[in-house]
Structures are given as C-alpha cells and as structure tokens.
C-alpha cells in the first residue's frame, strides 16, 4: 500500500517518519520546492524522546499526480488550510481512502 501524507509541517513529517519505518512507499506532499529539495537531499530526520535521531527516506512531491488506487491519503494540515486542500482531493479517485 502506498501512503500519501498531505502536509509537511511538524505533524505531517512526524507521521511520515514513523510510517516510513514500516512501509517503503511513503510520499510526503509539500507546498514549497525548497522543502522538497531539502527532504530529497537529507531525508526525513526525527529527534526521538530519548535524544536519538532517526533518519528515513520518503518520496516527495508537490501534487497528487499519479497516485494509485492502492494508496491511502492522510491529511496533516492546519484546520485553516483545509479549504485549499479540498480542490486537490477532488482530483483523486473516489475509492482512495
């Protein structure tokens, strides 16, 4: 199953980092090209409660183009940004949870 996380703020990146430990196909949807470049270059780094660092790789995109029907989409944006996400969600297949 492909996991798509929309929103690369602190919650979206935290969720993506944990999911990417268990699944090879986690895609993080970002708004800014600079953030996409940084994630591709350095990976996703999480500082754990015990002070250790965990680095995982995620796929990065700026849109939902080409996602499969075997995907699940997780929305991790602030409440005030949901109105911006609705048009994007209308572009994906209705069977994708």
mmCIF file as gemmi writes it, N, C-alpha and C atoms, coordinates in Angstrom:
data_model
loop_
_atom_site.group_PDB
_atom_site.id
_atom_site.type_symbol
_atom_site.label_atom_id
_atom_site.label_alt_id
_atom_site.label_comp_id
_atom_site.label_asym_id
_atom_site.label_entity_id
_atom_site.label_seq_id
_atom_site.pdbx_PDB_ins_code
_atom_site.Cartn_x
_atom_site.Cartn_y
_atom_site.Cartn_z
_atom_site.occupancy
_atom_site.B_iso_or_equiv
_atom_site.pdbx_formal_charge
_atom_site.auth_seq_id
_atom_site.auth_asym_id
_atom_site.pdbx_PDB_model_num
ATOM 1 N N . UNK Axp A 1 ? 0.841 -1.176 0 1 0 ? 1 A 1
ATOM 2 C CA . UNK Axp A 1 ? 0 0 0 1 0 ? 1 A 1
ATOM 3 C C . UNK Axp A 1 ? 0.887 1.24 0 1 0 ? 1 A 1
ATOM 4 N N . UNK Axp A 2 ? 0.527 2.196 -0.844 1 0 ? 2 A 1
ATOM 5 C CA . UNK Axp A 2 ? 1.222 3.474 -0.87 1 0 ? 2 A 1
ATOM 6 C C . UNK Axp A 2 ? 0.554 4.402 0.133 1 0 ? 2 A 1
ATOM 7 N N . UNK Axp A 3 ? 1.364 5.099 0.902 1 0 ? 3 A 1
ATOM 8 C CA . UNK Axp A 3 ? 0.842 6.044 1.883 1 0 ? 3 A 1
ATOM 9 C C . UNK Axp A 3 ? 1.228 7.444 1.43 1 0 ? 3 A 1
ATOM 10 N N . UNK Axp A 4 ? 0.226 8.304 1.324 1 0 ? 4 A 1
ATOM 11 C CA . UNK Axp A 4 ? 0.435 9.688 0.916 1 0 ? 4 A 1
ATOM 12 C C . UNK Axp A 4 ? 0.072 10.569 2.109 1 0 ? 4 A 1
ATOM 13 N N . UNK Axp A 5 ? 1.008 11.42 2.525 1 0 ? 5 A 1
ATOM 14 C CA . UNK Axp A 5 ? 0.748 12.359 3.616 1 0 ? 5 A 1
ATOM 15 C C . UNK Axp A 5 ? 0.749 13.761 3.013 1 0 ? 5 A 1
ATOM 16 N N . UNK Axp A 6 ? -0.397 14.416 3.072 1 0 ? 6 A 1
ATOM 17 C CA . UNK Axp A 6 ? -0.512 15.783 2.575 1 0 ? 6 A 1
ATOM 18 C C . UNK Axp A 6 ? -0.239 16.723 3.742 1 0 ? 6 A 1
ATOM 19 N N . UNK Axp A 7 ? 0.809 17.502 3.617 1 0 ? 7 A 1
ATOM 20 C CA . UNK Axp A 7 ? 1.186 18.45 4.659 1 0 ? 7 A 1
ATOM 21 C C . UNK Axp A 7 ? 2.523 18.077 5.25 1 0 ? 7 A 1
ATOM 22 N N . UNK Axp A 8 ? 3.486 18.941 5.095 1 0 ? 8 A 1
ATOM 23 C CA . UNK Axp A 8 ? 4.838 18.673 5.573 1 0 ? 8 A 1
ATOM 24 C C . UNK Axp A 8 ? 5.214 19.607 6.708 1 0 ? 8 A 1
ATOM 25 N N . UNK Axp A 9 ? 4.225 19.898 7.561 1 0 ? 9 A 1
ATOM 26 C CA . UNK Axp A 9 ? 4.508 20.625 8.792 1 0 ? 9 A 1
ATOM 27 C C . UNK Axp A 9 ? 4.999 19.631 9.831 1 0 ? 9 A 1
ATOM 28 N N . UNK Axp A 10 ? 5.033 20.04 11.065 1 0 ? 10 A 1
ATOM 29 C CA . UNK Axp A 10 ? 5.578 19.166 12.107 1 0 ? 10 A 1
ATOM 30 C C . UNK Axp A 10 ? 4.772 17.873 12.26 1 0 ? 10 A 1
ATOM 31 N N . UNK Axp A 11 ? 3.452 17.943 12.192 1 0 ? 11 A 1
ATOM 32 C CA . UNK Axp A 11 ? 2.637 16.727 12.345 1 0 ? 11 A 1
ATOM 33 C C . UNK Axp A 11 ? 2.788 15.82 11.125 1 0 ? 11 A 1
ATOM 34 N N . UNK Axp A 12 ? 2.697 16.385 9.941 1 0 ? 12 A 1
ATOM 35 C CA . UNK Axp A 12 ? 2.827 15.579 8.729 1 0 ? 12 A 1
ATOM 36 C C . UNK Axp A 12 ? 4.17 14.884 8.64 1 0 ? 12 A 1
ATOM 37 N N . UNK Axp A 13 ? 5.241 15.593 8.976 1 0 ? 13 A 1
ATOM 38 C CA . UNK Axp A 13 ? 6.564 14.974 8.916 1 0 ? 13 A 1
ATOM 39 C C . UNK Axp A 13 ? 6.741 13.923 10.004 1 0 ? 13 A 1
ATOM 40 N N . UNK Axp A 14 ? 6.164 14.144 11.179 1 0 ? 14 A 1
ATOM 41 C CA . UNK Axp A 14 ? 6.241 13.151 12.247 1 0 ? 14 A 1
ATOM 42 C C . UNK Axp A 14 ? 5.515 11.872 11.833 1 0 ? 14 A 1
ATOM 43 N N . UNK Axp A 15 ? 4.301 12.007 11.327 1 0 ? 15 A 1
ATOM 44 C CA . UNK Axp A 15 ? 3.533 10.853 10.874 1 0 ? 15 A 1
ATOM 45 C C . UNK Axp A 15 ? 4.286 10.124 9.754 1 0 ? 15 A 1
ATOM 46 N N . UNK Axp A 16 ? 4.777 10.87 8.779 1 0 ? 16 A 1
ATOM 47 C CA . UNK Axp A 16 ? 5.507 10.265 7.657 1 0 ? 16 A 1
ATOM 48 C C . UNK Axp A 16 ? 6.761 9.544 8.129 1 0 ? 16 A 1
ATOM 49 N N . UNK Axp A 17 ? 7.456 10.098 9.118 1 0 ? 17 A 1
ATOM 50 C CA . UNK Axp A 17 ? 8.691 9.449 9.586 1 0 ? 17 A 1
ATOM 51 C C . UNK Axp A 17 ? 8.399 8.107 10.235 1 0 ? 17 A 1
ATOM 52 N N . UNK Axp A 18 ? 7.349 8.029 11.05 1 0 ? 18 A 1
ATOM 53 C CA . UNK Axp A 18 ? 7 6.752 11.674 1 0 ? 18 A 1
ATOM 54 C C . UNK Axp A 18 ? 6.5 5.746 10.639 1 0 ? 18 A 1
ATOM 55 N N . UNK Axp A 19 ? 5.65 6.199 9.729 1 0 ? 19 A 1
ATOM 56 C CA . UNK Axp A 19 ? 5.118 5.285 8.72 1 0 ? 19 A 1
ATOM 57 C C . UNK Axp A 19 ? 6.202 4.774 7.781 1 0 ? 19 A 1
ATOM 58 N N . UNK Axp A 20 ? 7.199 5.599 7.495 1 0 ? 20 A 1
ATOM 59 C CA . UNK Axp A 20 ? 8.256 5.183 6.578 1 0 ? 20 A 1
ATOM 60 C C . UNK Axp A 20 ? 9.184 4.139 7.187 1 0 ? 20 A 1
ATOM 61 N N . UNK Axp A 21 ? 9.138 3.975 8.497 1 0 ? 21 A 1
ATOM 62 C CA . UNK Axp A 21 ? 9.92 2.919 9.129 1 0 ? 21 A 1
ATOM 63 C C . UNK Axp A 21 ? 9.337 1.545 8.827 1 0 ? 21 A 1
ATOM 64 N N . UNK Axp A 22 ? 8.035 1.495 8.55 1 0 ? 22 A 1
ATOM 65 C CA . UNK Axp A 22 ? 7.331 0.225 8.341 1 0 ? 22 A 1
ATOM 66 C C . UNK Axp A 22 ? 6.914 0.01 6.892 1 0 ? 22 A 1
ATOM 67 N N . UNK Axp A 23 ? 7.009 1.031 6.075 1 0 ? 23 A 1
ATOM 68 C CA . UNK Axp A 23 ? 6.497 0.951 4.724 1 0 ? 23 A 1
ATOM 69 C C . UNK Axp A 23 ? 7.47 1.651 3.787 1 0 ? 23 A 1
ATOM 70 N N . UNK Axp A 24 ? 7.809 0.999 2.685 1 0 ? 24 A 1
ATOM 71 C CA . UNK Axp A 24 ? 8.759 1.567 1.736 1 0 ? 24 A 1
ATOM 72 C C . UNK Axp A 24 ? 8.178 2.698 0.895 1 0 ? 24 A 1
ATOM 73 N N . UNK Axp A 25 ? 6.873 2.778 0.819 1 0 ? 25 A 1
ATOM 74 C CA . UNK Axp A 25 ? 6.261 3.737 -0.081 1 0 ? 25 A 1
ATOM 75 C C . UNK Axp A 25 ? 5.456 4.769 0.689 1 0 ? 25 A 1
ATOM 76 N N . UNK Axp A 26 ? 6.16 5.763 1.207 1 0 ? 26 A 1
ATOM 77 C CA . UNK Axp A 26 ? 5.518 6.897 1.866 1 0 ? 26 A 1
ATOM 78 C C . UNK Axp A 26 ? 5.885 8.138 1.068 1 0 ? 26 A 1
ATOM 79 N N . UNK Axp A 27 ? 4.849 8.854 0.637 1 0 ? 27 A 1
ATOM 80 C CA . UNK Axp A 27 ? 5.08 10.078 -0.13 1 0 ? 27 A 1
ATOM 81 C C . UNK Axp A 27 ? 4.552 11.253 0.666 1 0 ? 27 A 1
ATOM 82 N N . UNK Axp A 28 ? 5.379 12.26 0.816 1 0 ? 28 A 1
ATOM 83 C CA . UNK Axp A 28 ? 5.034 13.472 1.535 1 0 ? 28 A 1
ATOM 84 C C . UNK Axp A 28 ? 4.751 14.569 0.508 1 0 ? 28 A 1
ATOM 85 N N . UNK Axp A 29 ? 3.558 15.154 0.586 1 0 ? 29 A 1
ATOM 86 C CA . UNK Axp A 29 ? 3.181 16.229 -0.336 1 0 ? 29 A 1
ATOM 87 C C . UNK Axp A 29 ? 3.502 17.559 0.337 1 0 ? 29 A 1
ATOM 88 N N . UNK Axp A 30 ? 4.362 18.33 -0.312 1 0 ? 30 A 1
ATOM 89 C CA . UNK Axp A 30 ? 4.824 19.601 0.239 1 0 ? 30 A 1
ATOM 90 C C . UNK Axp A 30 ? 4.335 20.751 -0.642 1 0 ? 30 A 1
ATOM 91 N N . UNK Axp A 31 ? 4.385 21.97 -0.109 1 0 ? 31 A 1
ATOM 92 C CA . UNK Axp A 31 ? 3.986 23.166 -0.871 1 0 ? 31 A 1
ATOM 93 C C . UNK Axp A 31 ? 5.177 23.871 -1.499 1 0 ? 31 A 1
ATOM 94 N N . UNK Axp A 32 ? 6.3 23.856 -0.799 1 0 ? 32 A 1
ATOM 95 C CA . UNK Axp A 32 ? 7.44 24.649 -1.238 1 0 ? 32 A 1
ATOM 96 C C . UNK Axp A 32 ? 8.515 23.772 -1.886 1 0 ? 32 A 1
ATOM 97 N N . UNK Axp A 33 ? 9.001 24.228 -3.011 1 0 ? 33 A 1
ATOM 98 C CA . UNK Axp A 33 ? 10.036 23.494 -3.743 1 0 ? 33 A 1
ATOM 99 C C . UNK Axp A 33 ? 11.307 23.348 -2.912 1 0 ? 33 A 1
ATOM 100 N N . UNK Axp A 34 ? 11.652 24.377 -2.151 1 0 ? 34 A 1
ATOM 101 C CA . UNK Axp A 34 ? 12.845 24.324 -1.306 1 0 ? 34 A 1
ATOM 102 C C . UNK Axp A 34 ? 12.737 23.192 -0.277 1 0 ? 34 A 1
ATOM 103 N N . UNK Axp A 35 ? 11.565 23.032 0.303 1 0 ? 35 A 1
ATOM 104 C CA . UNK Axp A 35 ? 11.373 21.958 1.281 1 0 ? 35 A 1
ATOM 105 C C . UNK Axp A 35 ? 11.495 20.595 0.603 1 0 ? 35 A 1
ATOM 106 N N . UNK Axp A 36 ? 10.955 20.468 -0.596 1 0 ? 36 A 1
ATOM 107 C CA . UNK Axp A 36 ? 11.073 19.208 -1.335 1 0 ? 36 A 1
ATOM 108 C C . UNK Axp A 36 ? 12.541 18.872 -1.588 1 0 ? 36 A 1
ATOM 109 N N . UNK Axp A 37 ? 13.304 19.858 -2.008 1 0 ? 37 A 1
ATOM 110 C CA . UNK Axp A 37 ? 14.73 19.643 -2.274 1 0 ? 37 A 1
ATOM 111 C C . UNK Axp A 37 ? 15.477 19.219 -1.012 1 0 ? 37 A 1
ATOM 112 N N . UNK Axp A 38 ? 15.187 19.863 0.114 1 0 ? 38 A 1
ATOM 113 C CA . UNK Axp A 38 ? 15.856 19.531 1.376 1 0 ? 38 A 1
ATOM 114 C C . UNK Axp A 38 ? 15.524 18.101 1.819 1 0 ? 38 A 1
ATOM 115 N N . UNK Axp A 39 ? 14.262 17.713 1.706 1 0 ? 39 A 1
ATOM 116 C CA . UNK Axp A 39 ? 13.864 16.362 2.093 1 0 ? 39 A 1
ATOM 117 C C . UNK Axp A 39 ? 14.505 15.317 1.191 1 0 ? 39 A 1
ATOM 118 N N . UNK Axp A 40 ? 14.593 15.609 -0.088 1 0 ? 40 A 1
ATOM 119 C CA . UNK Axp A 40 ? 15.237 14.665 -1.001 1 0 ? 40 A 1
ATOM 120 C C . UNK Axp A 40 ? 16.735 14.568 -0.739 1 0 ? 40 A 1
ATOM 121 N N . UNK Axp A 41 ? 17.343 15.671 -0.408 1 0 ? 41 A 1
ATOM 122 C CA . UNK Axp A 41 ? 18.783 15.699 -0.182 1 0 ? 41 A 1
ATOM 123 C C . UNK Axp A 41 ? 19.162 15.062 1.158 1 0 ? 41 A 1
ATOM 124 N N . UNK Axp A 42 ? 18.433 15.376 2.219 1 0 ? 42 A 1
ATOM 125 C CA . UNK Axp A 42 ? 18.839 14.968 3.562 1 0 ? 42 A 1
ATOM 126 C C . UNK Axp A 42 ? 17.997 13.852 4.164 1 0 ? 42 A 1
ATOM 127 N N . UNK Axp A 43 ? 16.875 13.542 3.567 1 0 ? 43 A 1
ATOM 128 C CA . UNK Axp A 43 ? 15.96 12.576 4.158 1 0 ? 43 A 1
ATOM 129 C C . UNK Axp A 43 ? 15.132 13.246 5.244 1 0 ? 43 A 1
ATOM 130 N N . UNK Axp A 44 ? 14.329 12.441 5.898 1 0 ? 44 A 1
ATOM 131 C CA . UNK Axp A 44 ? 13.451 12.931 6.959 1 0 ? 44 A 1
ATOM 132 C C . UNK Axp A 44 ? 14.085 12.539 8.286 1 0 ? 44 A 1
ATOM 133 N N . UNK Axp A 45 ? 14.455 13.524 9.076 1 0 ? 45 A 1
ATOM 134 C CA . UNK Axp A 45 ? 15.166 13.284 10.336 1 0 ? 45 A 1
ATOM 135 C C . UNK Axp A 45 ? 14.232 13.601 11.499 1 0 ? 45 A 1
ATOM 136 N N . UNK Axp A 46 ? 14.112 12.642 12.419 1 0 ? 46 A 1
ATOM 137 C CA . UNK Axp A 46 ? 13.25 12.808 13.593 1 0 ? 46 A 1
ATOM 138 C C . UNK Axp A 46 ? 14.097 12.687 14.847 1 0 ? 46 A 1
ATOM 139 N N . UNK Axp A 47 ? 13.94 13.65 15.763 1 0 ? 47 A 1
ATOM 140 C CA . UNK Axp A 47 ? 14.599 13.554 17.056 1 0 ? 47 A 1
ATOM 141 C C . UNK Axp A 47 ? 13.628 12.869 18.016 1 0 ? 47 A 1
ATOM 142 N N . UNK Axp A 48 ? 14.035 11.722 18.534 1 0 ? 48 A 1
ATOM 143 C CA . UNK Axp A 48 ? 13.191 10.929 19.409 1 0 ? 48 A 1
ATOM 144 C C . UNK Axp A 48 ? 13.247 11.439 20.845 1 0 ? 48 A 1
ATOM 145 N N . UNK Axp A 49 ? 12.304 11.001 21.668 1 0 ? 49 A 1
ATOM 146 C CA . UNK Axp A 49 ? 12.236 11.45 23.059 1 0 ? 49 A 1
ATOM 147 C C . UNK Axp A 49 ? 13.502 11.11 23.846 1 0 ? 49 A 1
ATOM 148 N N . UNK Axp A 50 ? 14.169 10.014 23.482 1 0 ? 50 A 1
ATOM 149 C CA . UNK Axp A 50 ? 15.395 9.632 24.2 1 0 ? 50 A 1
ATOM 150 C C . UNK Axp A 50 ? 16.638 10.355 23.676 1 0 ? 50 A 1
ATOM 151 N N . UNK Axp A 51 ? 16.443 11.288 22.752 1 0 ? 51 A 1
ATOM 152 C CA . UNK Axp A 51 ? 17.552 12.076 22.232 1 0 ? 51 A 1
ATOM 153 C C . UNK Axp A 51 ? 18.202 11.498 20.984 1 0 ? 51 A 1
ATOM 154 N N . UNK Axp A 52 ? 17.857 10.263 20.618 1 0 ? 52 A 1
ATOM 155 C CA . UNK Axp A 52 ? 18.429 9.67 19.408 1 0 ? 52 A 1
ATOM 156 C C . UNK Axp A 52 ? 17.772 10.281 18.175 1 0 ? 52 A 1
ATOM 157 N N . UNK Axp A 53 ? 18.435 10.134 17.06 1 0 ? 53 A 1
ATOM 158 C CA . UNK Axp A 53 ? 17.922 10.648 15.797 1 0 ? 53 A 1
ATOM 159 C C . UNK Axp A 53 ? 17.586 9.47 14.888 1 0 ? 53 A 1
ATOM 160 N N . UNK Axp A 54 ? 16.474 9.57 14.202 1 0 ? 54 A 1
ATOM 161 C CA . UNK Axp A 54 ? 16.071 8.557 13.233 1 0 ? 54 A 1
ATOM 162 C C . UNK Axp A 54 ? 15.947 9.233 11.88 1 0 ? 54 A 1
ATOM 163 N N . UNK Axp A 55 ? 16.626 8.665 10.896 1 0 ? 55 A 1
ATOM 164 C CA . UNK Axp A 55 ? 16.577 9.222 9.546 1 0 ? 55 A 1
ATOM 165 C C . UNK Axp A 55 ? 15.904 8.199 8.629 1 0 ? 55 A 1
ATOM 166 N N . UNK Axp A 56 ? 14.88 8.633 7.924 1 0 ? 56 A 1
ATOM 167 C CA . UNK Axp A 56 ? 14.189 7.772 6.983 1 0 ? 56 A 1
ATOM 168 C C . UNK Axp A 56 ? 14.095 8.479 5.638 1 0 ? 56 A 1
ATOM 169 N N . UNK Axp A 57 ? 13.832 7.687 4.619 1 0 ? 57 A 1
ATOM 170 C CA . UNK Axp A 57 ? 13.642 8.262 3.289 1 0 ? 57 A 1
ATOM 171 C C . UNK Axp A 57 ? 12.166 8.231 2.955 1 0 ? 57 A 1
ATOM 172 N N . UNK Axp A 58 ? 11.696 9.298 2.378 1 0 ? 58 A 1
ATOM 173 C CA . UNK Axp A 58 ? 10.33 9.372 1.881 1 0 ? 58 A 1
ATOM 174 C C . UNK Axp A 58 ? 10.389 9.912 0.457 1 0 ? 58 A 1
ATOM 175 N N . UNK Axp A 59 ? 9.375 9.588 -0.291 1 0 ? 59 A 1
ATOM 176 C CA . UNK Axp A 59 ? 9.221 10.219 -1.594 1 0 ? 59 A 1
ATOM 177 C C . UNK Axp A 59 ? 8.62 11.597 -1.344 1 0 ? 59 A 1
ATOM 178 N N . UNK Axp A 60 ? 8.912 12.525 -2.213 1 0 ? 60 A 1
ATOM 179 C CA . UNK Axp A 60 ? 8.424 13.892 -2.038 1 0 ? 60 A 1
ATOM 180 C C . UNK Axp A 60 ? 7.8 14.354 -3.345 1 0 ? 60 A 1
ATOM 181 N N . UNK Axp A 61 ? 6.66 15.038 -3.232 1 0 ? 61 A 1
ATOM 182 C CA . UNK Axp A 61 ? 6.005 15.591 -4.411 1 0 ? 61 A 1
ATOM 183 C C . UNK Axp A 61 ? 5.293 16.879 -4.014 1 0 ? 61 A 1
ATOM 184 N N . UNK Axp A 62 ? 4.913 17.629 -5.03 1 0 ? 62 A 1
ATOM 185 C CA . UNK Axp A 62 ? 4.187 18.87 -4.787 1 0 ? 62 A 1
ATOM 186 C C . UNK Axp A 62 ? 2.737 18.772 -5.271 1 0 ? 62 A 1
ATOM 187 N N . UNK Axp A 63 ? 2.337 17.572 -5.724 1 0 ? 63 A 1
ATOM 188 C CA . UNK Axp A 63 ? 0.957 17.354 -6.154 1 0 ? 63 A 1
ATOM 189 C C . UNK Axp A 63 ? 0.615 15.878 -5.988 1 0 ? 63 A 1
ATOM 190 N N . UNK Axp A 64 ? -0.625 15.535 -6.266 1 0 ? 64 A 1
ATOM 191 C CA . UNK Axp A 64 ? -1.096 14.156 -6.102 1 0 ? 64 A 1
ATOM 192 C C . UNK Axp A 64 ? -1.11 13.384 -7.414 1 0 ? 64 A 1
ATOM 193 N N . UNK Axp A 65 ? -0.402 13.869 -8.388 1 0 ? 65 A 1
ATOM 194 C CA . UNK Axp A 65 ? -0.403 13.249 -9.694 1 0 ? 65 A 1
ATOM 195 C C . UNK Axp A 65 ? 0.113 11.808 -9.636 1 0 ? 65 A 1
ATOM 196 N N . UNK Axp A 66 ? -0.596 10.92 -10.279 1 0 ? 66 A 1
ATOM 197 C CA . UNK Axp A 66 ? -0.129 9.552 -10.446 1 0 ? 66 A 1
ATOM 198 C C . UNK Axp A 66 ? -0.25 8.635 -9.241 1 0 ? 66 A 1
ATOM 199 N N . UNK Axp A 67 ? -1.095 8.954 -8.27 1 0 ? 67 A 1
ATOM 200 C CA . UNK Axp A 67 ? -1.222 8.04 -7.148 1 0 ? 67 A 1
ATOM 201 C C . UNK Axp A 67 ? -2.139 6.878 -7.538 1 0 ? 67 A 1
ATOM 202 N N . UNK Axp A 68 ? -1.823 5.706 -7.022 1 0 ? 68 A 1
ATOM 203 C CA . UNK Axp A 68 ? -2.552 4.501 -7.407 1 0 ? 68 A 1
ATOM 204 C C . UNK Axp A 68 ? -3.781 4.287 -6.534 1 0 ? 68 A 1
ATOM 205 N N . UNK Axp A 69 ? -4.643 3.375 -6.989 1 0 ? 69 A 1
ATOM 206 C CA . UNK Axp A 69 ? -5.84 3.028 -6.219 1 0 ? 69 A 1
ATOM 207 C C . UNK Axp A 69 ? -5.476 2.265 -4.945 1 0 ? 69 A 1
ATOM 208 N N . UNK Axp A 70 ? -4.253 1.792 -4.848 1 0 ? 70 A 1
ATOM 209 C CA . UNK Axp A 70 ? -3.795 1.093 -3.645 1 0 ? 70 A 1
ATOM 210 C C . UNK Axp A 70 ? -3.208 2.058 -2.62 1 0 ? 70 A 1
ATOM 211 N N . UNK Axp A 71 ? -3.503 3.322 -2.769 1 0 ? 71 A 1
ATOM 212 C CA . UNK Axp A 71 ? -2.98 4.349 -1.865 1 0 ? 71 A 1
ATOM 213 C C . UNK Axp A 71 ? -3.969 4.644 -0.748 1 0 ? 71 A 1
ATOM 214 N N . UNK Axp A 72 ? -3.432 5.184 0.314 1 0 ? 72 A 1
ATOM 215 C CA . UNK Axp A 72 ? -4.243 5.786 1.369 1 0 ? 72 A 1
ATOM 216 C C . UNK Axp A 72 ? -3.698 7.195 1.554 1 0 ? 72 A 1
ATOM 217 N N . UNK Axp A 73 ? -4.605 8.153 1.691 1 0 ? 73 A 1
ATOM 218 C CA . UNK Axp A 73 ? -4.201 9.556 1.816 1 0 ? 73 A 1
ATOM 219 C C . UNK Axp A 73 ? -4.488 10.021 3.234 1 0 ? 73 A 1
ATOM 220 N N . UNK Axp A 74 ? -3.47 10.593 3.864 1 0 ? 74 A 1
ATOM 221 C CA . UNK Axp A 74 ? -3.588 11.148 5.213 1 0 ? 74 A 1
ATOM 222 C C . UNK Axp A 74 ? -3.424 12.661 5.105 1 0 ? 74 A 1
ATOM 223 N N . UNK Axp A 75 ? -4.378 13.396 5.654 1 0 ? 75 A 1
ATOM 224 C CA . UNK Axp A 75 ? -4.33 14.855 5.608 1 0 ? 75 A 1
ATOM 225 C C . UNK Axp A 75 ? -3.75 15.353 6.921 1 0 ? 75 A 1
ATOM 226 N N . UNK Axp A 76 ? -2.659 16.103 6.84 1 0 ? 76 A 1
ATOM 227 C CA . UNK Axp A 76 ? -1.994 16.623 8.036 1 0 ? 76 A 1
ATOM 228 C C . UNK Axp A 76 ? -1.715 18.116 7.859 1 0 ? 76 A 1
ATOM 229 N N . UNK Axp A 77 ? -2.785 18.868 7.642 1 0 ? 77 A 1
ATOM 230 C CA . UNK Axp A 77 ? -2.652 20.323 7.509 1 0 ? 77 A 1
ATOM 231 C C . UNK Axp A 77 ? -3.455 20.993 8.607 1 0 ? 77 A 1
ATOM 232 N N . UNK Axp A 78 ? -3.145 22.245 8.849 1 0 ? 78 A 1
ATOM 233 C CA . UNK Axp A 78 ? -3.903 23.006 9.845 1 0 ? 78 A 1
ATOM 234 C C . UNK Axp A 78 ? -5.338 23.214 9.367 1 0 ? 78 A 1
ATOM 235 N N . UNK Axp A 79 ? -6.237 23.347 10.317 1 0 ? 79 A 1
ATOM 236 C CA . UNK Axp A 79 ? -7.656 23.495 10.023 1 0 ? 79 A 1
ATOM 237 C C . UNK Axp A 79 ? -7.919 24.617 9.025 1 0 ? 79 A 1
ATOM 238 N N . UNK Axp A 80 ? -7.236 25.719 9.195 1 0 ? 80 A 1
ATOM 239 C CA . UNK Axp A 80 ? -7.439 26.869 8.324 1 0 ? 80 A 1
ATOM 240 C C . UNK Axp A 80 ? -6.978 26.651 6.895 1 0 ? 80 A 1
ATOM 241 N N . UNK Axp A 81 ? -6.199 25.608 6.646 1 0 ? 81 A 1
ATOM 242 C CA . UNK Axp A 81 ? -5.696 25.318 5.301 1 0 ? 81 A 1
ATOM 243 C C . UNK Axp A 81 ? -6.513 24.26 4.577 1 0 ? 81 A 1
ATOM 244 N N . UNK Axp A 82 ? -7.53 23.707 5.239 1 0 ? 82 A 1
ATOM 245 C CA . UNK Axp A 82 ? -8.328 22.651 4.622 1 0 ? 82 A 1
ATOM 246 C C . UNK Axp A 82 ? -9.018 23.11 3.342 1 0 ? 82 A 1
ATOM 247 N N . UNK Axp A 83 ? -9.488 24.351 3.318 1 0 ? 83 A 1
ATOM 248 C CA . UNK Axp A 83 ? -10.161 24.843 2.11 1 0 ? 83 A 1
ATOM 249 C C . UNK Axp A 83 ? -9.257 24.795 0.89 1 0 ? 83 A 1
ATOM 250 N N . UNK Axp A 84 ? -7.953 24.937 1.089 1 0 ? 84 A 1
ATOM 251 C CA . UNK Axp A 84 ? -7.007 24.851 -0.02 1 0 ? 84 A 1
ATOM 252 C C . UNK Axp A 84 ? -6.819 23.409 -0.483 1 0 ? 84 A 1
ATOM 253 N N . UNK Axp A 85 ? -7.069 22.449 0.393 1 0 ? 85 A 1
ATOM 254 C CA . UNK Axp A 85 ? -6.848 21.035 0.099 1 0 ? 85 A 1
ATOM 255 C C . UNK Axp A 85 ? -8.04 20.41 -0.63 1 0 ? 85 A 1
ATOM 256 N N . UNK Axp A 86 ? -9.239 20.882 -0.379 1 0 ? 86 A 1
ATOM 257 C CA . UNK Axp A 86 ? -10.441 20.279 -0.967 1 0 ? 86 A 1
ATOM 258 C C . UNK Axp A 86 ? -10.373 20.148 -2.491 1 0 ? 86 A 1
ATOM 259 N N . UNK Axp A 87 ? -9.966 21.18 -3.233 1 0 ? 87 A 1
ATOM 260 C CA . UNK Axp A 87 ? -9.889 21.011 -4.696 1 0 ? 87 A 1
ATOM 261 C C . UNK Axp A 87 ? -8.894 19.92 -5.105 1 0 ? 87 A 1
ATOM 262 N N . UNK Axp A 88 ? -7.814 19.791 -4.367 1 0 ? 88 A 1
ATOM 263 C CA . UNK Axp A 88 ? -6.816 18.766 -4.668 1 0 ? 88 A 1
ATOM 264 C C . UNK Axp A 88 ? -7.408 17.379 -4.429 1 0 ? 88 A 1
ATOM 265 N N . UNK Axp A 89 ? -8.152 17.23 -3.349 1 0 ? 89 A 1
ATOM 266 C CA . UNK Axp A 89 ? -8.738 15.928 -3.021 1 0 ? 89 A 1
ATOM 267 C C . UNK Axp A 89 ? -9.783 15.495 -4.048 1 0 ? 89 A 1
ATOM 268 N N . UNK Axp A 90 ? -10.425 16.453 -4.673 1 0 ? 90 A 1
ATOM 269 C CA . UNK Axp A 90 ? -11.424 16.112 -5.694 1 0 ? 90 A 1
ATOM 270 C C . UNK Axp A 90 ? -10.778 15.486 -6.937 1 0 ? 90 A 1
ATOM 271 N N . UNK Axp A 91 ? -9.473 15.61 -7.085 1 0 ? 91 A 1
ATOM 272 C CA . UNK Axp A 91 ? -8.788 15.075 -8.264 1 0 ? 91 A 1
ATOM 273 C C . UNK Axp A 91 ? -8.416 13.607 -8.101 1 0 ? 91 A 1
ATOM 274 N N . UNK Axp A 92 ? -8.503 13.051 -6.888 1 0 ? 92 A 1
ATOM 275 C CA . UNK Axp A 92 ? -8.119 11.652 -6.715 1 0 ? 92 A 1
ATOM 276 C C . UNK Axp A 92 ? -9.338 10.75 -6.867 1 0 ? 92 A 1
ATOM 277 N N . UNK Axp A 93 ? -9.081 9.494 -7.152 1 0 ? 93 A 1
ATOM 278 C CA . UNK Axp A 93 ? -10.163 8.525 -7.358 1 0 ? 93 A 1
ATOM 279 C C . UNK Axp A 93 ? -10.982 8.374 -6.092 1 0 ? 93 A 1
ATOM 280 N N . UNK Axp A 94 ? -12.287 8.248 -6.254 1 0 ? 94 A 1
ATOM 281 C CA . UNK Axp A 94 ? -13.2 8.201 -5.11 1 0 ? 94 A 1
ATOM 282 C C . UNK Axp A 94 ? -13.006 6.971 -4.229 1 0 ? 94 A 1
ATOM 283 N N . UNK Axp A 95 ? -12.362 5.929 -4.717 1 0 ? 95 A 1
ATOM 284 C CA . UNK Axp A 95 ? -12.135 4.722 -3.919 1 0 ? 95 A 1
ATOM 285 C C . UNK Axp A 95 ? -10.905 4.809 -3.007 1 0 ? 95 A 1
ATOM 286 N N . UNK Axp A 96 ? -10.134 5.858 -3.148 1 0 ? 96 A 1
ATOM 287 C CA . UNK Axp A 96 ? -8.924 6.01 -2.334 1 0 ? 96 A 1
ATOM 288 C C . UNK Axp A 96 ? -9.317 6.61 -0.988 1 0 ? 96 A 1
ATOM 289 N N . UNK Axp A 97 ? -9.05 5.853 0.09 1 0 ? 97 A 1
ATOM 290 C CA . UNK Axp A 97 ? -9.426 6.383 1.428 1 0 ? 97 A 1
ATOM 291 C C . UNK Axp A 97 ? -8.499 7.505 1.878 1 0 ? 97 A 1
